[in-house]
């Protein structure tokens, strides 16, 4: 669930009231948790996703957002554990493939990086997406760089740049230009948090 900021501020109180009336609604719990994550209220969001997992232990949606909340709180190991559970059940979940690959390729802590796994997940994400989403191609490029395949990383980042430019995504295009410069000097991209 992604809402614009103003709508998000309006939605949260309504979702909170709805949950009082229907506390066992997994959909309401996920929607409120996702809204709270978007607002940066991670500690408040986590119990909603955990509630969903008691109601529906295989909820990919709850695990995806719970992973995001943990990741944004700096709890990367827990985030990856939840995303891996989703992928074990739904190996082609595009959001999880891309997010997990990005973290495995770009994390500032070496202990969480795994170029081989990142490439595997990112290549699958590109296949699932049809290879036309520049953010997913950017993840694949970062994964190649983490795996030491810098020429493939630069080539893939250029493909992503072409798509981002076609789609008028200036911010992504600027980021991709910076990534290409790194890959040309055999340097992987690191996410700054």
MOHU-V296812 format. One line per field, one symbol per residue. phi: phi as a letter, one per 30 degrees, with the letter a starting at -180 (. if undefined). psi: psi as a letter, one per 20 degrees, with the letter a starting at -180 (. if undefined). burial: 1 if it has 16 or more other ideal C-beta (glycine too) atoms within 10 Angstrom, else 0. Layout:
phi=???
psi=???
burial=???
This chain:
phi=.bbdeddddddedddddddddbdcddddddddeddddedicddddedddddedddbecdddddeddeddddddicddddddddddddddbdcddededdddeddccedcedcdadddddedddddddddiiccddddddddddedddicddddddddddddddddedicdddedddeddeedddchbddbdcb
psi=opqqgghghhhghghgghhhhmijohggggggggghghijmghhhghghhgghhgnhjohgghghgggggghijmgghghgghhgghhhnikogggggggggghhiqhphiiqngghgggghhgggghijkjohhhhhggghggghjjmhhhggghhhggggghghjknggggghhghgggghhklpqpppp.
burial=1010000100110010011000001101111111111100010111011011100000111111111111100011011101101110000010111111111111100001111011111111110110001111111111111110110111011111101100001001101100110110000111000
